[in-house]
Every structure is written in C-alpha cells, then in structure tokens.
C-alpha cells in the first residue's frame, strides 16, 4: 500500500495546490495541467498540448515552449508515464472503476475488446486533425482537462464525464480509458524510452506467485517475471508501484537504470 498512499497524496496535493492558486490566490501552483505557473514564475506546459497548438497555428508563445521543455525533460528522464499514475486526476476515477469491477465481478471484455495500440492511433489522429482543422484536436475535448477544471471550479459537466469514465472502465473495457484510449498516456509512453527510474525484477527472489501481473494495468511490461532478473524495458509502464506493493517476496523494486550497461 506504500506507493498507493504516496500516489494519492501526490495527486490530491497537486489538485489542492491548483485550487489554492486559482480560487484563493495562493500562487504556489496556478493554471491547469495544460499550462501553469509554479510560484508565479516558472512556466509548466503539457508538451502534447503545445505540439497540437504548434501544428494548429504554427505559433507558440515562448513561455509555453519553455514550460513544455521543462515538463518533457522531467517525464522523459525521471520515470516512465509517471504523469499517468502520480499526477493525472483521471487515474483516481479509473482506479475506482477497477475496484468496483473486482467487487462486482464485471467482465466487460466481452462487450469490447480492442488493442492497446489504439491509443497510439488516436495520438496520431489528434496530431493530424490539429494540423488539418487548425485547432488543438485532443486538447479541445480532453477529458483530463475537463475533469481537472471540474474539480477546481466545481463544474457540473465534469461530473457527467467522470461518471462516463467510471462506467466505461466498469462495464465496457477493463482499464479502457488509460490503457487503450488516452492519447496523452501514449505520448508520455513514447517520450519515456530513456527514463531512469524503472521497476526491477529479481528472479532469484521471485516465487512466481504472479500477484504482480494481477494488479498491473499494463501487464505486458512484466514479461520478465519468473524468468530473468532485469528492469522493465517498456516505457508503457506507468511507474505506479502496484506490483511492488503486492510482492511479498521482495522481488520487485524501483531502481535507477544503468543506460551504459544496456548499450
């Protein structure tokens, strides 16, 4: 439960800081996940949003570019898809949906069964449409932004979107939104290839109970479990720590990659 608690503290703290900044004027963190200011000075921008704006208008402000570089560098170098599990408010909803699925035994895969590569196709489509329509295609309808703004300002429309996300993951497709549909998650997977912090497996300590695979939302990244000692190589890992939390053998832990050794 250690990493689950840490993730919840991080996610809720970020939301609280945005509420304090936008509603009460406490300028620690203001704006939103697409474009914000840290301490009223340091720009932070969603690089995927900035890329869409660039394709749509061929013009981006210097602060947006600086902010995108900062955020890009952080997520590209620190931990793969850490945004998805440590920052994104939609993760709170999809985790609720997963718990409800488990409790009531829903088997939504029979309704819809799609490849996890769908998110990459939607990523490409968003970029193409941004160029063709001269507007940031995904950013204009982003459920991530809608949910976050709804939490900050109490928007009623966000409640409907939130319920739709929970219902989709419960009844239609297990982990559907984050693991199959979201192009933002696909973007962070693509830029995280060289992220330094990865889950590492110790095959000598592993008893092959496979509890890690039962809880992993991106189970395909745990292909080495019970076979060999190495770190997760796929950048589709969301660095959530679920597998570490449930491993009673101590066979899984976060570690710093040695990129020189991997060459």
Backbone as CSV, one residue per row, in Angstrom:
resi,resn,N_x,N_y,N_z,CA_x,CA_y,CA_z,C_x,C_y,C_z
1,UNK,0.812,-1.211,0.000,0.000,0.000,0.000,0.852,1.271,0.000
2,UNK,2.163,1.120,0.189,3.022,2.291,0.345,2.941,3.221,-0.855
3,UNK,3.097,2.662,-2.046,3.105,3.513,-3.234,1.711,4.017,-3.586
4,UNK,0.695,3.245,-3.280,-0.668,3.723,-3.485,-0.926,4.967,-2.635
5,UNK,-0.511,4.923,-1.385,-0.700,6.062,-0.487,0.097,7.265,-0.979
6,UNK,1.327,7.034,-1.389,2.165,8.128,-1.892,1.570,8.746,-3.154
7,UNK,1.036,7.911,-4.032,0.429,8.428,-5.262,-0.809,9.261,-4.947
8,UNK,-1.638,8.779,-4.033,-2.847,9.522,-3.682,-2.492,10.863,-3.029
9,UNK,-1.504,10.859,-2.160,-1.065,12.111,-1.537,-0.589,13.087,-2.598
10,UNK,0.181,12.602,-3.560,0.703,13.456,-4.628,-0.417,14.004,-5.498
11,UNK,-1.318,13.126,-5.947,-2.416,13.554,-6.813,-3.311,14.580,-6.122
12,UNK,-3.688,14.297,-4.887,-4.590,15.194,-4.156,-3.884,16.508,-3.823
13,UNK,-2.608,16.441,-3.474,-1.850,17.655,-3.161,-1.773,18.579,-4.370
14,UNK,-1.542,18.008,-5.548,-1.475,18.822,-6.761,-2.816,19.495,-7.034
15,UNK,-3.901,18.749,-6.873,-5.229,19.333,-7.059,-5.486,20.446,-6.041
16,UNK,-5.109,20.226,-4.796,-5.292,21.244,-3.747,-4.493,22.500,-4.070
17,UNK,-3.269,22.329,-4.551,-2.444,23.486,-4.901,-3.067,24.276,-6.057
18,UNK,-3.651,23.579,-7.030,-4.327,24.271,-8.126,-5.560,25.019,-7.612
19,UNK,-6.295,24.411,-6.700,-7.468,25.081,-6.120,-7.043,26.327,-5.351
20,UNK,-6.002,26.198,-4.546,-5.500,27.341,-3.783,-5.012,28.453,-4.708
21,UNK,-4.358,28.055,-5.811,-3.823,29.052,-6.727,-4.887,29.740,-7.551
22,UNK,-5.857,28.972,-8.061,-6.859,29.527,-8.969,-8.045,30.162,-8.263
23,UNK,-8.408,29.628,-7.114,-9.604,30.109,-6.414,-9.262,31.089,-5.293
24,UNK,-8.177,30.813,-4.578,-7.857,31.615,-3.395,-6.617,32.498,-3.559
25,UNK,-5.981,32.427,-4.722,-4.869,33.328,-4.995,-3.555,32.981,-4.347
26,UNK,-3.437,31.743,-3.833,-2.164,31.302,-3.260,-1.293,30.804,-4.408
27,UNK,-0.348,31.615,-4.837,0.352,31.376,-6.093,1.537,30.409,-5.970
28,UNK,1.254,29.240,-5.435,2.265,28.185,-5.494,2.171,27.482,-6.838
29,UNK,0.952,27.111,-7.209,0.705,26.469,-8.497,-0.631,26.962,-9.022
30,UNK,-0.617,27.617,-10.171,-1.849,28.165,-10.738,-1.945,27.794,-12.211
31,UNK,-3.168,27.845,-12.737,-3.405,27.451,-14.126,-4.079,26.093,-14.167
32,UNK,-3.586,25.225,-15.034,-4.116,23.858,-15.126,-3.014,22.941,-15.630
33,UNK,-3.346,21.689,-15.853,-2.324,20.720,-16.262,-1.792,20.980,-17.660
34,UNK,-2.515,21.753,-18.454,-2.047,22.080,-19.803,-1.062,23.234,-19.788
35,UNK,-1.331,24.203,-18.922,-0.469,25.386,-18.846,-0.567,25.973,-17.442
36,UNK,0.537,26.045,-16.749,0.512,26.521,-15.367,1.772,27.300,-15.039
37,UNK,1.730,27.955,-13.875,2.886,28.671,-13.351,3.211,28.149,-11.956
38,UNK,4.460,27.819,-11.742,4.932,27.383,-10.433,5.533,28.585,-9.726
39,UNK,5.033,28.889,-8.533,5.467,30.057,-7.756,5.304,31.368,-8.532
40,UNK,4.359,31.369,-9.456,4.081,32.580,-10.223,5.152,32.950,-11.215
41,UNK,6.172,32.115,-11.395,7.316,32.474,-12.235,7.696,31.400,-13.250
42,UNK,7.689,30.164,-12.827,8.213,29.089,-13.667,7.081,28.494,-14.512
43,UNK,7.164,28.615,-15.844,6.101,28.059,-16.698,6.202,26.545,-16.813
44,UNK,5.050,25.896,-16.783,4.961,24.452,-16.989,3.861,24.200,-18.006
45,UNK,4.189,23.499,-19.074,3.208,23.259,-20.135,3.188,21.790,-20.526
46,UNK,2.000,21.301,-20.836,1.861,19.948,-21.360,2.469,19.912,-22.762
47,UNK,3.547,19.156,-22.978,4.197,19.153,-24.298,3.300,18.631,-25.416
48,UNK,2.390,17.716,-25.093,1.467,17.215,-26.109,0.498,18.319,-26.533
49,UNK,0.031,19.105,-25.575,-0.852,20.233,-25.892,-0.120,21.277,-26.723
50,UNK,1.114,21.565,-26.350,1.906,22.557,-27.093,2.167,22.083,-28.517
51,UNK,2.422,20.794,-28.678,2.637,20.252,-30.019,1.386,20.404,-30.873
52,UNK,0.223,20.149,-30.294,-1.026,20.329,-31.034,-1.239,21.788,-31.427
53,UNK,-0.959,22.693,-30.503,-1.107,24.130,-30.785,-0.153,24.560,-31.897
54,UNK,1.059,24.028,-31.851,2.042,24.345,-32.883,1.568,23.882,-34.256
55,UNK,1.030,22.679,-34.327,0.519,22.168,-35.599,-0.723,22.937,-36.062
56,UNK,-1.504,23.408,-35.115,-2.746,24.103,-35.452,-2.522,25.534,-35.915
57,UNK,-1.558,26.207,-35.304,-1.391,27.642,-35.586,-0.005,28.043,-36.077
58,UNK,0.953,27.113,-35.993,2.347,27.396,-36.342,2.897,28.559,-35.522
59,UNK,2.338,28.746,-34.335,2.772,29.827,-33.463,2.540,29.430,-32.015
60,UNK,3.603,29.481,-31.215,3.518,29.140,-29.792,4.331,30.157,-29.007
61,UNK,3.785,30.628,-27.896,4.485,31.586,-27.054,5.741,31.001,-26.435
62,UNK,6.693,31.874,-26.152,7.985,31.430,-25.624,7.825,30.758,-24.267
63,UNK,6.917,31.275,-23.422,6.702,30.645,-22.114,6.143,29.235,-22.252
64,UNK,5.259,29.043,-23.240,4.704,27.710,-23.478,5.795,26.743,-23.918
65,UNK,6.698,27.225,-24.750,7.801,26.382,-25.223,8.731,26.014,-24.067
66,UNK,9.079,27.007,-23.255,9.945,26.747,-22.102,9.278,25.758,-21.146
67,UNK,7.990,25.987,-20.893,7.253,25.094,-19.997,7.173,23.683,-20.524
68,UNK,6.991,23.555,-21.847,6.916,22.225,-22.457,8.255,21.504,-22.364
69,UNK,9.336,22.228,-22.532,10.673,21.628,-22.437,10.930,21.121,-21.019
70,UNK,10.531,21.911,-20.020,10.719,21.505,-18.624,9.948,20.228,-18.313
71,UNK,8.670,20.212,-18.691,7.823,19.048,-18.406,8.283,17.835,-19.212
72,UNK,8.621,18.062,-20.482,9.117,16.978,-21.338,10.355,16.341,-20.720
73,UNK,11.305,17.168,-20.315,12.555,16.657,-19.755,12.304,15.879,-18.472
74,UNK,11.403,16.395,-17.626,11.132,15.725,-16.351,10.577,14.328,-16.567
75,UNK,9.526,14.222,-17.381,8.889,12.910,-17.567,9.717,11.990,-18.465
76,UNK,10.480,12.557,-19.376,11.301,11.724,-20.254,12.473,11.105,-19.516
77,UNK,12.981,11.809,-18.503,14.196,11.354,-17.833,13.957,10.709,-16.472
78,UNK,12.866,11.039,-15.800,12.685,10.560,-14.426,12.058,9.173,-14.390
79,UNK,10.780,9.068,-14.734,10.090,7.772,-14.645,9.047,7.671,-15.744
80,UNK,8.963,6.513,-16.366,8.051,6.332,-17.494,6.597,6.534,-17.080
81,UNK,5.902,7.361,-17.821,4.476,7.644,-17.634,4.100,7.972,-16.188
82,UNK,5.003,8.621,-15.475,4.705,8.985,-14.088,3.509,9.932,-14.016
83,UNK,3.308,10.748,-15.052,2.147,11.639,-15.081,0.857,10.845,-14.909
84,UNK,0.770,9.708,-15.582,-0.470,8.933,-15.606,-0.874,8.426,-14.229
85,UNK,0.073,8.015,-13.424,-0.258,7.394,-12.135,-0.018,8.292,-10.934
86,UNK,0.779,9.351,-11.092,1.120,10.197,-9.950,0.493,11.586,-10.024
87,UNK,0.022,12.000,-11.198,-0.490,13.360,-11.376,-1.918,13.390,-11.904
88,UNK,-2.186,12.636,-12.944,-3.464,12.726,-13.659,-4.664,12.405,-12.756
89,UNK,-5.661,13.301,-12.698,-6.840,13.038,-11.857,-7.732,11.922,-12.386
90,UNK,-7.624,11.625,-13.673,-8.436,10.544,-14.249,-8.043,9.204,-13.651
91,UNK,-6.784,9.076,-13.241,-6.323,7.844,-12.606,-7.119,7.518,-11.350
92,UNK,-7.539,8.542,-10.627,-8.372,8.332,-9.440,-9.687,7.652,-9.825
93,UNK,-10.271,8.098,-10.933,-11.548,7.554,-11.386,-11.400,6.134,-11.911
94,UNK,-10.363,5.888,-12.694,-10.191,4.553,-13.266,-9.826,3.524,-12.201
95,UNK,-9.149,3.963,-11.152,-8.866,3.056,-10.035,-10.155,2.702,-9.285
96,UNK,-11.048,3.689,-9.147,-12.353,3.408,-8.529,-13.122,2.408,-9.375
97,UNK,-13.100,2.622,-10.701,-13.806,1.710,-11.604,-13.238,0.298,-11.513
98,UNK,-11.908,0.186,-11.401,-11.269,-1.133,-11.307,-11.694,-1.850,-10.025
99,UNK,-11.740,-1.110,-8.924,-12.157,-1.702,-7.649,-13.605,-2.183,-7.717
100,UNK,-14.466,-1.400,-8.356,-15.871,-1.790,-8.481,-16.029,-3.004,-9.387
101,UNK,-15.237,-3.068,-10.460,-15.248,-4.246,-11.346,-14.886,-5.499,-10.562
102,UNK,-13.833,-5.376,-9.753,-13.379,-6.526,-8.984,-14.422,-6.946,-7.943
103,UNK,-15.032,-5.960,-7.327,-16.008,-6.254,-6.274,-17.251,-6.941,-6.827
104,UNK,-17.737,-6.473,-7.985,-18.992,-6.993,-8.532,-18.783,-8.027,-9.639
105,UNK,-17.517,-8.279,-10.003,-17.216,-9.332,-10.961,-17.644,-9.047,-12.387
106,UNK,-17.568,-7.789,-12.815,-17.934,-7.468,-14.193,-16.882,-7.982,-15.170
107,UNK,-17.302,-8.446,-16.336,-16.421,-8.965,-17.371,-16.678,-8.220,-18.678
108,UNK,-16.272,-6.949,-18.697,-16.586,-6.095,-19.830,-15.848,-6.411,-21.107
109,UNK,-14.804,-7.238,-21.037,-14.063,-7.534,-22.257,-14.948,-8.173,-23.330
110,UNK,-16.046,-8.804,-22.918,-16.937,-9.445,-23.881,-17.718,-8.408,-24.697
111,UNK,-17.822,-7.182,-24.168,-18.519,-6.125,-24.875,-17.606,-5.475,-25.892
112,UNK,-16.383,-5.202,-25.497,-15.438,-4.531,-26.384,-14.039,-5.048,-26.097
113,UNK,-13.362,-5.484,-27.116,-12.004,-5.989,-26.960,-11.131,-5.358,-28.041
114,UNK,-10.336,-4.365,-27.640,-9.515,-3.637,-28.610,-8.055,-3.683,-28.194
115,UNK,-7.192,-3.448,-29.148,-5.755,-3.451,-28.900,-5.348,-2.222,-28.092
116,UNK,-4.324,-2.399,-27.265,-3.789,-1.261,-26.531,-3.081,-0.276,-27.461
117,UNK,-2.830,-0.687,-28.690,-2.226,0.220,-29.659,-3.210,1.271,-30.156
118,UNK,-4.484,1.128,-29.806,-5.480,2.120,-30.216,-5.074,3.520,-29.768
119,UNK,-4.480,3.631,-28.593,-4.101,4.950,-28.060,-3.064,5.632,-28.952
120,UNK,-2.206,4.833,-29.582,-1.206,5.423,-30.472,-1.851,5.905,-31.775
121,UNK,-2.837,5.174,-32.251,-3.573,5.619,-33.438,-4.331,6.909,-33.139
122,UNK,-4.909,7.003,-31.938,-5.631,8.209,-31.548,-4.670,9.382,-31.355
123,UNK,-3.471,9.100,-30.874,-2.427,10.124,-30.764,-2.107,10.691,-32.146
124,UNK,-1.877,9.811,-33.102,-1.568,10.251,-34.459,-2.746,11.021,-35.064
125,UNK,-3.951,10.525,-34.815,-5.145,11.189,-35.342,-5.281,12.592,-34.765
126,UNK,-5.009,12.742,-33.478,-5.101,14.056,-32.834,-4.137,15.052,-33.468
127,UNK,-2.940,14.589,-33.787,-1.956,15.474,-34.407,-2.356,15.837,-35.832
128,UNK,-2.844,14.863,-36.578,-3.276,15.115,-37.958,-4.457,16.086,-37.977
129,UNK,-5.419,15.869,-37.090,-6.592,16.746,-37.039,-6.212,18.155,-36.574
130,UNK,-5.244,18.256,-35.681,-4.784,19.571,-35.239,-4.246,20.364,-36.417
131,UNK,-3.502,19.689,-37.270,-2.951,20.335,-38.464,-4.044,20.653,-39.465
132,UNK,-4.949,19.713,-39.683,-5.977,19.879,-40.713,-7.054,20.884,-40.315
133,UNK,-7.420,20.919,-39.042,-8.531,21.768,-38.595,-8.076,23.086,-37.976
134,UNK,-6.776,23.243,-37.830,-6.215,24.463,-37.238,-6.716,24.706,-35.813
135,UNK,-6.866,23.622,-35.073,-7.184,23.706,-33.651,-6.607,22.490,-32.953
136,UNK,-6.217,22.639,-31.674,-5.650,21.502,-30.934,-6.716,20.448,-30.674
137,UNK,-6.714,19.406,-31.469,-7.835,18.460,-31.531,-8.143,17.785,-30.191
138,UNK,-7.157,17.118,-29.614,-7.430,16.429,-28.339,-7.582,17.422,-27.210
139,UNK,-6.763,18.444,-27.200,-6.812,19.421,-26.114,-8.175,20.094,-26.028
140,UNK,-8.844,20.221,-27.167,-10.156,20.873,-27.193,-11.233,20.049,-26.495
141,UNK,-11.027,18.744,-26.429,-12.040,17.855,-25.834,-11.456,16.975,-24.726
142,UNK,-10.260,17.294,-24.277,-9.532,16.439,-23.334,-10.320,16.182,-22.061
143,UNK,-10.617,14.913,-21.803,-11.319,14.562,-20.562,-10.433,14.787,-19.349
144,UNK,-9.120,14.748,-19.553,-8.193,15.034,-18.450,-8.377,16.481,-17.988
145,UNK,-8.378,17.415,-18.952,-8.558,18.824,-18.624,-9.933,19.116,-18.057
146,UNK,-10.952,18.480,-18.630,-12.326,18.700,-18.152,-12.473,18.261,-16.703
147,UNK,-11.924,17.089,-16.383,-12.021,16.582,-15.012,-11.262,17.485,-14.051
148,UNK,-10.048,17.893,-14.425,-9.272,18.729,-13.520,-9.937,20.080,-13.279
149,UNK,-10.409,20.727,-14.349,-11.083,22.016,-14.186,-12.387,21.860,-13.402
150,UNK,-13.046,20.713,-13.602,-14.276,20.460,-12.863,-14.032,20.350,-11.373
151,UNK,-12.919,19.701,-10.987,-12.578,19.574,-9.566,-12.246,20.942,-8.978
152,UNK,-11.516,21.755,-9.751,-11.092,23.068,-9.262,-12.282,24.022,-9.111
153,UNK,-13.137,24.061,-10.134,-14.202,25.065,-10.162,-15.601,24.497,-9.894
154,UNK,-15.712,23.190,-9.711,-17.000,22.601,-9.413,-17.948,22.541,-10.593
155,UNK,-17.432,22.224,-11.760,-18.252,22.168,-12.972,-19.163,20.939,-12.973
156,UNK,-20.445,21.157,-13.293,-21.406,20.051,-13.342,-21.127,19.126,-14.517
157,UNK,-20.650,19.690,-15.636,-20.372,18.868,-16.818,-19.278,17.845,-16.527
158,UNK,-18.341,18.199,-15.650,-17.256,17.280,-15.308,-17.782,16.055,-14.577
159,UNK,-18.868,16.217,-13.837,-19.454,15.084,-13.123,-19.945,14.038,-14.118
160,UNK,-20.590,14.504,-15.193,-21.057,13.581,-16.228,-19.913,12.861,-16.917
161,UNK,-18.844,13.600,-17.219,-17.661,12.995,-17.843,-17.043,11.968,-16.901
162,UNK,-16.957,12.319,-15.621,-16.374,11.410,-14.629,-17.180,10.126,-14.525
163,UNK,-18.495,10.259,-14.486,-19.346,9.071,-14.415,-19.210,8.231,-15.678
164,UNK,-19.070,8.891,-16.816,-18.885,8.167,-18.076,-17.589,7.375,-18.088
165,UNK,-16.520,7.957,-17.560,-15.229,7.275,-17.490,-15.321,6.051,-16.592
166,UNK,-15.925,6.220,-15.423,-16.079,5.095,-14.494,-16.928,3.998,-15.128
167,UNK,-18.033,4.381,-15.780,-18.914,3.395,-16.404,-18.217,2.649,-17.536
168,UNK,-17.437,3.373,-18.341,-16.721,2.740,-19.452,-15.745,1.687,-18.941
169,UNK,-14.970,2.058,-17.923,-13.987,1.112,-17.385,-14.648,-0.038,-16.625
170,UNK,-15.816,0.201,-16.061,-16.514,-0.848,-15.319,-17.196,-1.845,-16.242
171,UNK,-17.970,-1.328,-17.199,-18.874,-2.181,-17.962,-18.391,-2.536,-19.369
172,UNK,-17.515,-1.704,-19.936,-17.148,-1.886,-21.341,-15.776,-2.511,-21.516
173,UNK,-14.751,-1.918,-20.898,-13.387,-2.386,-21.136,-12.518,-2.149,-19.905
174,UNK,-11.960,-3.206,-19.377,-11.084,-3.122,-18.211,-9.890,-2.215,-18.500
175,UNK,-9.683,-1.227,-17.612,-8.600,-0.252,-17.788,-8.679,0.404,-19.167
176,UNK,-9.884,0.577,-19.677,-10.057,1.023,-21.054,-9.551,2.419,-21.332
177,UNK,-9.872,3.376,-20.465,-9.516,4.763,-20.734,-7.998,4.959,-20.750
178,UNK,-7.328,4.559,-19.686,-5.893,4.820,-19.551,-5.020,3.891,-20.406
179,UNK,-5.415,2.631,-20.510,-4.551,1.646,-21.180,-4.885,1.410,-22.646
180,UNK,-6.013,1.960,-23.117,-6.398,1.712,-24.508,-6.729,2.971,-25.293
181,UNK,-7.289,3.983,-24.617,-7.879,5.116,-25.325,-7.063,6.404,-25.248
182,UNK,-6.490,6.710,-24.119,-5.916,8.039,-23.882,-4.660,8.317,-24.716
183,UNK,-4.717,9.282,-25.628,-3.540,9.617,-26.435,-2.463,10.340,-25.634
184,UNK,-2.861,10.990,-24.530,-1.863,11.658,-23.693,-0.960,10.631,-23.030
185,UNK,-1.540,9.526,-22.562,-0.737,8.448,-21.998,0.184,7.840,-23.032
186,UNK,-0.311,7.723,-24.275,0.523,7.207,-25.364,1.703,8.133,-25.621
187,UNK,1.442,9.438,-25.571,2.517,10.416,-25.782,3.605,10.257,-24.727
188,UNK,3.203,10.150,-23.458,4.199,10.010,-22.401,4.932,8.675,-22.475
189,UNK,4.281,7.656,-22.993,4.970,6.379,-23.203,6.062,6.531,-24.249
190,UNK,5.773,7.268,-25.310,6.741,7.439,-26.393,7.967,8.233,-25.948
191,UNK,7.765,9.212,-25.071,8.907,10.054,-24.686,9.686,9.484,-23.504
192,UNK,9.215,8.373,-22.927,9.830,7.847,-21.700,10.807,6.697,-21.951
193,UNK,11.214,6.518,-23.171,12.059,5.368,-23.512,13.327,5.314,-22.671
194,UNK,13.893,6.480,-22.341,15.156,6.504,-21.607,14.988,6.954,-20.153
195,UNK,13.765,6.871,-19.643,13.520,7.247,-18.249,14.408,6.427,-17.310
196,UNK,14.936,7.073,-16.293,15.952,6.445,-15.444,15.381,5.531,-14.368
197,UNK,14.212,5.865,-13.845,13.642,5.057,-12.770,12.724,3.997,-13.358
198,UNK,13.040,2.754,-13.111,12.247,1.630,-13.620,12.049,0.570,-12.541
199,UNK,10.992,-0.180,-12.680,10.779,-1.334,-11.802,11.779,-2.420,-12.200
200,UNK,12.467,-2.991,-11.198,13.450,-4.043,-11.465,13.029,-5.340,-10.789
201,UNK,13.218,-6.437,-11.509,12.815,-7.761,-11.038,14.021,-8.602,-10.668
202,UNK,13.950,-9.242,-9.502,14.984,-10.177,-9.057,14.422,-11.590,-9.169
203,UNK,14.836,-12.304,-10.204,14.292,-13.641,-10.463,14.644,-14.629,-9.354
204,UNK,15.756,-14.402,-8.677,16.166,-15.314,-7.609,15.242,-15.226,-6.399
205,UNK,14.653,-14.065,-6.187,13.742,-13.885,-5.051,12.295,-14.216,-5.403
206,UNK,12.003,-14.282,-6.686,10.621,-14.473,-7.151,10.141,-15.911,-6.920
207,UNK,8.926,-16.036,-6.358,8.315,-17.360,-6.156,7.233,-17.651,-7.193
208,UNK,7.126,-16.781,-8.184,6.182,-16.945,-9.305,4.726,-17.010,-8.849
209,UNK,4.400,-16.211,-7.840,3.001,-16.155,-7.388,2.118,-15.385,-8.375
210,UNK,2.732,-14.508,-9.163,2.070,-13.730,-10.221,1.062,-12.708,-9.701
211,UNK,1.162,-12.352,-8.421,0.282,-11.302,-7.893,0.530,-9.980,-8.612
212,UNK,1.776,-9.749,-9.010,2.123,-8.512,-9.700,1.361,-8.372,-11.013
213,UNK,1.239,-9.474,-11.738,0.548,-9.435,-13.024,-0.962,-9.240,-12.853
214,UNK,-1.482,-9.656,-11.724,-2.917,-9.496,-11.479,-3.299,-8.039,-11.264
215,UNK,-2.376,-7.248,-10.702,-2.704,-5.852,-10.390,-2.154,-4.854,-11.397
216,UNK,-1.239,-5.278,-12.252,-0.595,-4.348,-13.186,-1.570,-3.900,-14.278
217,UNK,-1.762,-2.583,-14.469,-2.645,-2.095,-15.528,-2.027,-2.209,-16.919
218,UNK,-0.723,-2.455,-16.976,-0.022,-2.636,-18.257,0.776,-3.935,-18.162
219,UNK,0.048,-5.043,-17.996,0.678,-6.322,-17.644,1.710,-6.776,-18.663
220,UNK,1.600,-6.308,-19.903,2.552,-6.715,-20.933,3.986,-6.278,-20.624
221,UNK,4.167,-5.296,-19.728,5.519,-4.825,-19.420,6.236,-5.759,-18.453
222,UNK,5.499,-6.694,-17.827,6.098,-7.602,-16.849,6.425,-8.962,-17.472
223,UNK,6.923,-8.929,-18.676,7.219,-10.170,-19.393,8.379,-10.952,-18.794
224,UNK,9.173,-10.305,-17.934,10.349,-10.986,-17.371,10.066,-11.689,-16.053
225,UNK,8.839,-11.562,-15.517,8.522,-12.116,-14.207,8.711,-13.633,-14.191
226,UNK,9.487,-14.114,-13.205,9.750,-15.531,-13.056,10.720,-16.104,-14.081
227,UNK,11.292,-15.240,-14.924,12.174,-15.724,-15.987,13.597,-15.201,-15.850
228,UNK,13.745,-13.889,-15.679,15.085,-13.319,-15.629,15.116,-12.068,-14.762
229,UNK,16.289,-11.761,-14.262,16.481,-10.577,-13.436,16.843,-9.390,-14.323
230,UNK,15.951,-8.448,-14.422,16.201,-7.225,-15.185,15.103,-6.214,-14.896
231,UNK,15.340,-4.998,-15.364,14.357,-3.936,-15.191,13.320,-3.992,-16.298
232,UNK,12.166,-3.423,-16.026,11.138,-3.280,-17.062,11.720,-2.442,-18.198
233,UNK,11.624,-2.946,-19.398,12.197,-2.230,-20.544,11.171,-1.368,-21.271
234,UNK,9.900,-1.713,-21.148,8.860,-0.992,-21.872,8.515,0.333,-21.197
235,UNK,8.396,1.389,-21.991,8.012,2.695,-21.453,6.497,2.802,-21.274
236,UNK,5.767,1.717,-21.524,4.327,1.722,-21.253,4.034,1.499,-19.772
237,UNK,5.027,1.108,-18.993,4.892,1.016,-17.542,4.536,2.399,-17.006
238,UNK,3.542,2.477,-16.106,3.127,3.774,-15.585,3.791,4.106,-14.243
239,UNK,4.744,3.322,-13.832,5.530,3.598,-12.615,4.651,3.804,-11.384
240,UNK,3.580,3.020,-11.293,2.628,3.196,-10.190,3.061,2.498,-8.909
241,UNK,3.875,1.461,-9.025,4.336,0.731,-7.846,3.362,-0.313,-7.341
242,UNK,2.263,-0.576,-8.085,1.304,-1.595,-7.634,1.977,-2.955,-7.481
243,UNK,2.811,-3.314,-8.450,3.460,-4.622,-8.426,4.387,-4.752,-7.225
244,UNK,5.047,-3.647,-6.876,5.949,-3.660,-5.728,5.160,-3.809,-4.435
245,UNK,4.034,-3.109,-4.357,3.203,-3.165,-3.150,2.696,-4.572,-2.851
246,UNK,2.349,-5.339,-3.904,1.760,-6.668,-3.659,2.800,-7.784,-3.604
247,UNK,4.040,-7.484,-3.964,5.068,-8.522,-3.980,5.564,-8.813,-2.566
248,UNK,5.210,-9.966,-2.063,5.637,-10.354,-0.722,7.024,-10.965,-0.689
249,UNK,7.621,-11.155,-1.862,8.933,-11.800,-1.943,10.081,-10.800,-1.987
250,UNK,9.759,-9.523,-2.158,10.811,-8.527,-2.320,11.519,-8.652,-3.645
251,UNK,10.838,-9.228,-4.632,11.458,-9.461,-5.937,11.331,-8.265,-6.872
252,UNK,10.541,-7.282,-6.487,10.317,-6.105,-7.316,10.590,-4.836,-6.524
253,UNK,11.313,-3.930,-7.145,11.623,-2.647,-6.520,11.922,-1.627,-7.604
254,UNK,11.810,-0.347,-7.262,12.263,0.691,-8.171,13.778,0.749,-8.135
255,UNK,14.381,0.987,-9.294,15.836,1.115,-9.361,16.211,2.141,-10.421
256,UNK,17.449,2.585,-10.371,17.977,3.520,-11.363,18.640,2.723,-12.474
257,UNK,18.209,2.979,-13.699,18.767,2.240,-14.840,20.219,2.617,-15.089
258,UNK,20.974,1.641,-15.521,22.339,1.878,-15.987,22.310,1.828,-17.513
259,UNK,22.112,2.982,-18.136,21.973,3.035,-19.591,23.255,2.594,-20.298
260,UNK,24.394,2.845,-19.661,25.659,2.457,-20.282,25.759,0.934,-20.386
261,UNK,25.278,0.241,-19.356,25.330,-1.226,-19.352,24.366,-1.804,-20.389
262,UNK,23.265,-1.103,-20.672,22.264,-1.612,-21.599,22.691,-1.489,-23.057
263,UNK,23.699,-0.667,-23.330,24.125,-0.473,-24.724,24.804,-1.726,-25.275
